Amino acid sequence: MSGEFEALTIDDYAKQAARTDQRSGKSALGFSMLGLFGEAGSLLSEAKKKQRDAASYLGYADAVAEELGDVLWYLAAVARRSALALSDIAANAARGDDEWRAGNNGALSFHALQPAHIPLVKAPMPQFEHTLLALAGEVGVLVNSFQLGTLTRDKAMLARQLVAVMRRLIQAANDSGVTIEAAAVKNLHKIFDRWPREKVYPAPFDAMMDPEEHLPRRMTIDVYERKVRGQTFVYQRSSGVYVGDRLTDNAVEPDDYRFHDVFHYAHVAVLGWSPVIRALLRLKRKSDPKLDDAEDGARAILIEEGVTSWIFGQAQQLRYFDKVKSGGLPLDMLKHVRQFVVGYESERCPLWLWEEAILQGYAAFRFLQKHRRGRVTIDFAHRRLLIKELPS
């Protein structure tokens, strides 16, 4: 391995981005146009938020880089569905004249589109704002032309308008102090974190610990309701031993949250993580005081409970994710979950793995809602949370 830096080519980015495109069919181009329009608006929003909340808004540079990458992704999608090479669009944008020339741009890198040195910018400057408005304007012209149907009849016009969008995107990157290459790399990392080329399950966080401190690799828990003095509680038993306390919804309006431990079991089965279950089963990693305090302590438990409660609020609005298939949870929801656990070991779990844990947990939750009882099995070897009817 030479260790030399290898610039990301535009064609290579476009090929990798295409692998994560979830849309197909006649409506795919229209969807890409909407996405491009929306992401251009999100880029403007980041500049607005920084102006409005200059002192309290953190992560401006990262947010701009991410939004630039999202605009680039949708621009690549529009180009691909229009049978135009993104590298040709970029080459024509960098050249600066209005004559369209195609071909021989396969080796063009993002690095070649910008000056060798771009000053670091910590806050939006007036020039950046003007460029963003111009970018939004060019995207608006493109979308309007698409709506009128002129682009399907005039491919040369389509090429010119995509070049104009790319030219503004390059200028926006220059004005914001972000390299398009960095935005492209960040974008690829995000989309493959969400829609990977290959799903490779990470090792359990306690793999190097003594077996006595392992979360269960396989465990069966019976979950059922029982009325006590007119109030309904959920009880949980494993191998004849009660797990945790009896639970209620802890809400004015009943919502079956008393079954919510099933989400923690899903975290164990899929993520190999759950401070809550570690506490319930007395499996805290006492042999490592730092892990015991930071990863298995009270704050970590509150973080997991907070994640679980927040997702539950989202799920209530989406029929508890009924009919949602793998790859169907909103990306923003998964990113918010990641933000919840920043600083804790579960931050290292990829977004697609979080989605698996959430969907499996809610499949079990819906089963319990329907049957009011069930036998839950943690199967960490296969990263599955199983549930079936509980014998009377």
C-alpha positions as CSV (number, residue, x, y, z in Angstrom):
1,M,0.0,0.0,0.0
2,S,1.6,3.3,-1.2
3,G,-0.2,5.5,1.3
4,E,-0.6,8.2,-1.4
5,F,-3.8,10.1,-1.5
6,E,-6.1,9.1,-4.3
7,A,-8.6,11.7,-5.4
8,L,-12.2,10.6,-5.7
9,T,-13.3,10.8,-9.4
10,I,-16.8,12.1,-10.2
11,D,-17.6,9.0,-12.2
12,D,-16.7,6.8,-9.2
13,Y,-18.9,8.8,-6.9
14,A,-21.8,8.6,-9.4
15,K,-21.5,4.8,-9.6
16,Q,-21.4,4.4,-5.8
17,A,-24.3,6.8,-5.3
18,A,-26.4,4.9,-7.9
19,R,-26.1,1.7,-5.7
20,T,-28.2,3.4,-3.0
21,D,-30.9,4.7,-5.2
22,Q,-34.2,3.2,-3.9
23,R,-36.4,4.5,-6.7
24,S,-37.3,3.1,-10.1
25,G,-39.9,3.4,-12.7
26,K,-41.4,6.3,-14.6
27,S,-41.8,8.6,-11.6
28,A,-38.1,8.2,-10.6
29,L,-36.9,11.3,-12.5
30,G,-39.7,13.5,-11.0
31,F,-38.8,12.2,-7.5
32,S,-35.1,13.1,-8.1
33,M,-36.2,16.6,-9.2
34,L,-38.2,17.0,-6.0
35,G,-35.2,15.8,-4.0
36,L,-32.9,18.2,-5.6
37,F,-35.3,21.1,-5.0
38,G,-35.7,20.0,-1.4
39,E,-32.0,19.7,-0.6
40,A,-31.2,23.1,-2.1
41,G,-33.8,24.5,0.3
42,S,-32.2,22.6,3.2
43,L,-28.9,24.2,2.3
44,L,-30.4,27.6,2.4
45,S,-32.0,26.7,5.8
46,E,-28.6,25.9,7.3
47,A,-27.3,29.4,6.4
48,K,-30.5,30.9,7.8
49,K,-30.2,29.0,11.1
50,K,-26.6,30.1,11.6
51,Q,-27.6,33.7,11.1
52,R,-30.6,33.4,13.4
53,D,-28.9,31.5,16.2
54,A,-25.3,32.3,15.6
55,A,-24.2,31.7,19.2
56,S,-26.1,28.6,19.9
57,Y,-26.2,26.8,16.5
58,L,-23.4,24.3,16.5
59,G,-22.1,22.0,13.7
60,Y,-22.6,24.6,10.9
61,A,-19.7,23.4,8.8
62,D,-20.7,19.7,9.1
63,A,-24.3,20.6,8.3
64,V,-23.3,22.6,5.2
65,A,-21.0,19.7,4.0
66,E,-23.8,17.2,4.5
67,E,-26.3,19.3,2.6
68,L,-23.9,20.0,-0.3
69,G,-23.4,16.2,-0.5
70,D,-27.2,15.7,-0.6
71,V,-27.6,18.2,-3.4
72,L,-24.8,16.4,-5.3
73,W,-26.5,13.0,-4.8
74,Y,-29.8,14.2,-6.3
75,L,-28.0,16.0,-9.1
76,A,-26.2,12.8,-9.9
77,A,-29.6,11.0,-9.8
78,V,-31.1,13.5,-12.3
79,A,-28.1,13.2,-14.6
80,R,-28.2,9.4,-14.5
81,R,-31.9,9.2,-15.3
82,S,-31.4,11.7,-18.1
83,A,-28.5,9.5,-19.6
84,L,-26.0,12.3,-18.9
85,A,-22.6,11.7,-17.3
86,L,-22.1,13.6,-14.1
87,S,-18.4,14.0,-15.0
88,D,-19.4,15.7,-18.3
89,I,-21.7,18.1,-16.4
90,A,-18.9,18.9,-14.0
91,A,-16.3,19.4,-16.7
92,N,-18.6,21.8,-18.6
93,A,-19.4,23.7,-15.4
94,A,-15.7,24.1,-14.5
95,R,-14.8,25.2,-18.0
96,G,-17.0,28.2,-17.8
97,D,-18.4,28.6,-21.4
98,D,-21.8,27.6,-22.7
99,E,-20.8,25.1,-25.3
100,W,-21.6,21.5,-24.3
101,R,-18.9,19.0,-24.8
102,A,-19.2,15.4,-23.7
103,G,-16.8,12.5,-23.3
104,N,-13.2,11.9,-22.1
105,N,-14.0,13.1,-18.5
106,G,-13.8,9.7,-16.8
107,A,-10.7,10.6,-14.8
108,L,-12.0,14.0,-13.7
109,S,-11.8,14.4,-9.9
110,F,-13.8,16.6,-7.5
111,H,-10.4,18.0,-6.4
112,A,-9.9,19.5,-9.9
113,L,-13.1,21.5,-9.7
114,Q,-12.0,23.9,-7.0
115,P,-9.0,26.1,-6.1
116,A,-6.0,24.3,-4.4
117,H,-6.6,26.3,-1.2
118,I,-10.1,27.2,0.1
119,P,-10.2,29.5,3.2
120,L,-12.0,28.1,6.2
121,V,-15.4,29.8,6.8
122,K,-17.1,29.5,10.2
123,A,-20.2,31.5,9.4
124,P,-22.2,32.3,6.3
125,M,-20.8,35.3,4.4
126,P,-22.9,37.6,2.2
127,Q,-21.3,36.1,-1.0
128,F,-22.3,32.6,0.2
129,E,-25.9,33.7,0.7
130,H,-26.1,35.2,-2.8
131,T,-24.6,32.0,-4.3
132,L,-27.2,29.9,-2.4
133,L,-30.0,32.0,-3.7
134,A,-28.6,31.7,-7.2
135,L,-28.3,27.9,-6.8
136,A,-31.9,27.7,-5.6
137,G,-32.9,29.8,-8.6
138,E,-31.1,27.5,-11.1
139,V,-32.7,24.5,-9.5
140,G,-36.1,26.2,-9.7
141,V,-35.6,26.8,-13.4
142,L,-34.7,23.2,-13.9
143,V,-37.8,21.9,-12.0
144,N,-40.0,24.3,-13.8
145,S,-38.7,23.2,-17.2
146,F,-39.3,19.6,-16.2
147,Q,-42.8,20.4,-15.2
148,L,-43.5,22.0,-18.5
149,G,-42.2,19.0,-20.3
150,T,-39.5,20.9,-22.3
151,L,-36.6,18.9,-21.0
152,T,-37.9,15.6,-22.4
153,R,-38.0,17.3,-25.8
154,D,-34.7,19.2,-25.6
155,K,-31.8,17.3,-24.1
156,A,-29.4,20.1,-24.9
157,M,-31.4,22.4,-22.7
158,L,-31.4,19.8,-20.0
159,A,-27.6,19.6,-20.2
160,R,-27.2,23.3,-20.0
161,Q,-29.5,23.6,-17.0
162,L,-27.7,20.9,-15.1
163,V,-24.4,22.5,-15.9
164,A,-25.7,25.8,-14.4
165,V,-26.8,24.0,-11.2
166,M,-23.4,22.3,-10.9
167,R,-21.6,25.6,-11.5
168,R,-23.5,27.2,-8.6
169,L,-22.9,24.2,-6.4
170,I,-19.1,24.5,-7.0
171,Q,-19.3,28.2,-6.2
172,A,-21.3,27.5,-3.0
173,A,-18.7,25.0,-1.9
174,N,-16.0,27.6,-2.5
175,D,-17.8,30.3,-0.6
176,S,-18.6,28.0,2.3
177,G,-15.0,26.8,2.8
178,V,-16.0,23.2,2.0
179,T,-14.5,21.0,-0.7
180,I,-16.9,19.2,-2.9
181,E,-14.8,16.1,-2.5
182,A,-15.2,16.2,1.3
183,A,-19.0,16.6,0.8
184,A,-19.1,13.7,-1.6
185,V,-17.1,11.4,0.7
186,K,-19.3,12.4,3.7
187,N,-22.4,11.7,1.5
188,L,-21.1,8.2,0.5
189,H,-20.4,7.4,4.2
190,K,-23.9,8.4,5.2
191,I,-25.8,6.6,2.5
192,F,-23.8,3.4,2.9
193,D,-24.2,3.7,6.7
194,R,-27.9,3.6,5.9
195,W,-28.0,1.4,2.8
196,P,-24.8,-0.7,2.9
197,R,-23.3,-2.6,0.0
198,E,-23.1,-5.6,2.3
199,K,-24.5,-6.0,5.8
200,V,-21.7,-7.0,8.2
201,Y,-22.7,-7.3,11.8
202,P,-20.2,-5.7,14.2
203,A,-18.8,-7.8,17.1
204,P,-20.7,-7.4,20.5
205,F,-19.5,-4.6,22.7
206,D,-18.7,-7.1,25.5
207,A,-16.9,-9.6,23.3
208,M,-13.6,-9.2,25.3
209,M,-15.3,-9.3,28.7
210,D,-15.7,-12.4,30.9
211,P,-18.8,-14.5,29.9
212,E,-20.4,-13.6,33.3
213,E,-20.6,-10.0,32.1
214,H,-22.0,-10.8,28.6
215,L,-25.5,-9.7,27.6
216,P,-27.5,-12.9,26.9
217,R,-26.7,-14.5,23.6
218,R,-30.0,-16.4,23.9
219,M,-32.8,-15.9,26.3
220,T,-36.5,-16.5,26.5
221,I,-38.9,-14.2,28.3
222,D,-42.6,-14.7,28.9
223,V,-44.5,-11.5,28.8
224,Y,-48.1,-11.3,30.0
225,E,-50.7,-9.1,31.6
226,R,-52.3,-9.6,35.0
227,K,-54.9,-7.5,36.9
228,V,-54.1,-6.6,40.5
229,R,-56.8,-4.7,42.4
230,G,-58.5,-3.6,39.2
231,Q,-55.3,-2.3,37.6
232,T,-53.5,-4.1,34.7
233,F,-49.8,-4.8,34.9
234,V,-47.3,-6.4,32.6
235,Y,-45.1,-9.2,34.2
236,Q,-42.0,-10.8,32.7
237,R,-40.5,-14.1,33.6
238,S,-37.5,-16.0,32.4
239,S,-36.8,-19.6,33.5
240,G,-39.3,-19.1,36.3
241,V,-37.7,-15.9,37.6
242,Y,-39.3,-12.5,37.4
243,V,-37.5,-9.9,35.2
244,G,-37.7,-6.4,36.5
245,D,-40.8,-4.8,38.1
246,R,-44.4,-5.1,37.0
247,L,-45.1,-2.3,34.5
248,T,-47.9,0.1,33.7
249,D,-48.2,2.6,30.8
250,N,-47.2,5.5,33.1
251,A,-49.6,7.7,31.0
252,V,-52.9,9.4,31.4
253,E,-54.2,7.8,28.2
254,P,-53.4,4.0,27.9
255,D,-51.0,3.4,25.0
256,D,-49.6,-0.1,25.8
257,Y,-46.2,1.4,26.7
258,R,-46.1,-1.2,29.5
259,F,-44.9,-3.6,26.9
260,H,-41.9,-1.4,26.0
261,D,-39.2,-3.7,27.5
262,V,-39.5,-5.6,24.3
263,F,-37.6,-2.7,22.6
264,H,-34.7,-3.2,25.1
265,Y,-34.7,-6.9,24.2
266,A,-34.5,-6.0,20.6
267,H,-31.5,-3.8,21.4
268,V,-29.8,-6.8,23.0
269,A,-30.7,-9.2,20.2
270,V,-29.7,-6.9,17.3
271,L,-27.3,-4.3,18.6
272,G,-25.7,-6.3,21.4
273,W,-26.3,-3.2,23.6
274,S,-28.7,-2.3,26.4
275,P,-27.7,-0.6,29.7
276,V,-31.3,-1.2,30.8
277,I,-31.2,-5.0,30.4
278,R,-27.7,-5.0,31.9
279,A,-29.1,-3.4,35.0
280,L,-32.2,-5.7,35.1
281,L,-30.1,-8.8,34.8
282,R,-27.2,-7.6,36.9
283,L,-24.7,-7.9,34.1
284,K,-22.9,-4.6,34.5
285,R,-19.3,-4.8,33.6
286,K,-17.9,-4.4,37.1
287,S,-14.5,-5.8,36.0
288,D,-13.9,-2.5,34.1
289,P,-14.8,0.4,36.4
290,K,-14.7,2.9,33.5
291,L,-17.2,0.8,31.4
292,D,-19.3,0.1,34.5
293,D,-19.6,3.8,35.2
294,A,-19.8,5.4,31.7
295,E,-21.5,2.7,29.6
296,D,-23.6,0.8,32.1
297,G,-24.4,3.5,34.6
298,A,-27.4,5.6,35.3
299,R,-26.8,8.1,32.5
300,A,-26.5,5.4,29.9
301,I,-29.7,3.8,31.2
302,L,-31.5,7.2,30.9
303,I,-30.2,7.6,27.3
304,E,-31.6,4.2,26.3
305,E,-34.9,5.0,27.9
306,G,-34.9,8.4,26.2
307,V,-34.3,6.8,22.8
308,T,-37.0,4.3,23.4
309,S,-39.5,6.8,24.5
310,W,-38.7,9.2,21.6
311,I,-39.0,6.5,19.0
312,F,-42.3,5.4,20.5
313,G,-43.7,8.9,20.0
314,Q,-42.7,8.8,16.3
315,A,-44.1,5.2,16.0
316,Q,-47.5,6.2,17.3
317,Q,-47.9,8.6,14.3
318,L,-46.8,5.8,11.9
319,R,-49.0,2.9,13.1
320,Y,-46.1,1.5,15.1
321,F,-44.2,1.0,11.8
322,D,-46.8,-1.6,10.5
323,K,-46.0,-2.4,6.9
324,V,-42.6,-0.6,7.0
325,K,-40.0,-2.9,5.4
326,S,-36.2,-2.8,5.7
327,G,-34.9,0.4,4.3
328,G,-38.2,2.2,4.8
329,L,-37.6,4.1,8.1
330,P,-37.0,7.8,7.6
331,L,-33.3,8.6,7.5
332,D,-33.8,11.7,9.7
333,M,-35.3,9.5,12.4
334,L,-32.3,7.2,12.4
335,K,-29.9,10.2,12.5
336,H,-31.8,11.6,15.5
337,V,-31.3,8.2,17.2
338,R,-27.6,8.4,16.5
339,Q,-27.5,11.9,18.0
340,F,-29.1,10.6,21.2
341,V,-26.3,8.1,21.8
342,V,-23.3,10.2,20.8
343,G,-20.6,9.6,23.3
344,Y,-21.8,6.0,24.1
345,E,-20.6,2.7,22.6
346,S,-23.9,2.3,20.6
347,E,-22.9,5.4,18.6
348,R,-20.8,2.9,16.6
349,C,-23.8,0.9,15.4
350,P,-24.6,1.7,11.8
351,L,-27.9,3.2,10.9
352,W,-29.1,0.1,9.1
353,L,-28.5,-2.0,12.2
354,W,-30.5,0.5,14.3
355,E,-33.3,0.2,11.8
356,E,-33.3,-3.6,12.2
357,A,-33.5,-3.3,16.0
358,I,-36.4,-0.8,15.8
359,L,-38.4,-2.8,13.2
360,Q,-37.9,-6.1,15.1
361,G,-38.8,-4.5,18.4
362,Y,-42.0,-3.0,17.0
363,A,-43.0,-6.3,15.3
364,A,-42.9,-7.9,18.7
365,F,-44.7,-4.9,20.2
366,R,-47.6,-5.1,17.7
367,F,-47.8,-8.9,18.5
368,L,-48.2,-8.1,22.2
369,Q,-50.7,-5.4,21.4
370,K,-52.9,-7.9,19.6
371,H,-52.4,-11.0,21.8
372,R,-51.7,-9.3,25.2
373,R,-49.1,-12.0,25.9
374,G,-46.2,-13.6,24.2
375,R,-42.9,-15.6,24.5
376,V,-40.0,-13.4,23.4
377,T,-36.7,-15.0,22.4
378,I,-33.4,-13.1,22.1
379,D,-31.3,-14.8,19.4
380,F,-28.1,-12.8,19.2
381,A,-26.3,-15.4,17.0
382,H,-28.8,-14.6,14.2
383,R,-29.4,-11.0,15.3
384,R,-33.1,-11.8,15.7
385,L,-35.8,-11.0,18.3
386,L,-38.5,-13.8,18.0
387,I,-42.0,-13.8,19.4
388,K,-44.7,-16.4,19.5
389,E,-47.9,-17.2,21.3
390,L,-47.5,-17.9,25.0
391,P,-49.2,-21.1,26.1
392,S,-52.0,-20.5,28.7
